[in-house]
Structures are given as structure tokens and as C-alpha cells.
Amino acid sequence: MRIRMIRSGGLLGMPRRADVDTSARPDGAALERLAHEVLAGTGEPPPGPGVPDAYRYTLTVDDQPPVEFADPGLTDAQLRLVERVLGEGF
């Protein structure tokens, strides 16, 4: 599975991108489960007012339509996927 994530927004507005091929990773199965959970929208927080300079994320898995989500209010699955794919800790 190919997972692509793009983070945009923030104070500087500099996008950050990551492409992950799960077949080449020892944690590939766990990443696939997280990606499917995010795509399914399980545990989605209710939409709220936007926050200036918040990070926005675009997730694309294989050839499926992209899914977008934003800080604050990431679900647990979204947060874990961002941390593991982009390598960022919160």
C-alpha cells in the first residue's frame, strides 16, 4: 500500500510531504490499519470553527480519493498516522 500525506498551513505555510510504501516497512500492517481507520472516518470529531494558521493534512492511499483533516481536533487515528508517516511528535 502506498500512503501519501501532505501537511500544509502553519505559520510559515511550508508544505511537508511524505510517501510511504508499507510493503517495505516492518510496521506496514499497523500503518495500513491506521490509514483504513482514517479513511473510514471512524471517530471523526465534530466540525468546529477553523483556527488561523492551523495545519491541514491531505491523505491519499493508493488510488482512493484524498481525505482532508485539520488541527486542532485530530482523532486518535489521525494523530498516530501523522506521527508515523510524517515523523512528527505532538
N, C-alpha and C positions, 0 to 999 in steps of 0.2 A: 504494500500500500504506500502511496506517496501522499504525504501530508505537507501542505504549504501554508505558512502563516505569515501575514503581513501586519505589523503594528504601525499605525500612523497616529498623528496628533502629538500631544505633548507640547511642552513649552517651545521647543525648537522646531517641531514639525518634521523631524527627520524620520523617514520610514525605516523600519528594520524588517528584514525578510529572513525566512528560514525554510529550507526544503529538507524533508526527512524521508528517507526510504526505510520503512520499518523492517523490510526483509533483511537488512544489513545490520540490525541492532539487536542486542540481547534482550532489550526491554520492548521489542517491537510489538508483541501481543498486547502488552499493557497500554502502549500508545494507541494501538488500534481500538481497544475498548473505550478509552477516553475520547478519541475522535468520534466514534459512533455515538457515544452518550451526548456529546456536544451537538452533533448533527441532529440527533433526535429531539433536542431541546428539553431534555428532562431536567427538572429543577430550575427552569428559567425564572429569574427574578421578574417581578412585575415592572413594566416600563415606568421610568421616572423621569424627572427633569434632567436635562443634559447638564454637564459640568464643563465649564470652559477649560480648554487645554487637556481634556481627558484623552487617554489612549483609546483608540479604536482598533479592533482586530478583525481581520478577514481570514477565515479558514476555508481552505479548499482541500478536499480529499478526493484523490483520483480525478475522475471526470464529473463529479457531482457538483451541483450549483454551490457557489460560495455561501457561507453563513457569516454574518457580521454580529459582533457584540462589543460592548464598551465598558470601561471603568466608569464610575465605581459600580459595584453590584455584580461582579462576575460570580457565576455559580462555582461550586467547588470543582466540578469537572473542567470548566473553562480555565480556572486559575491553575489547576495542575497541568493542563495541556500547555498553557502559555509558558509555565515554568520549565517544562521539559523540552518543548520544541524550541523556544527562543533562548533557553538557558538563563532565565531571569528569576531571581528570587524576590519575593514580596515580603 
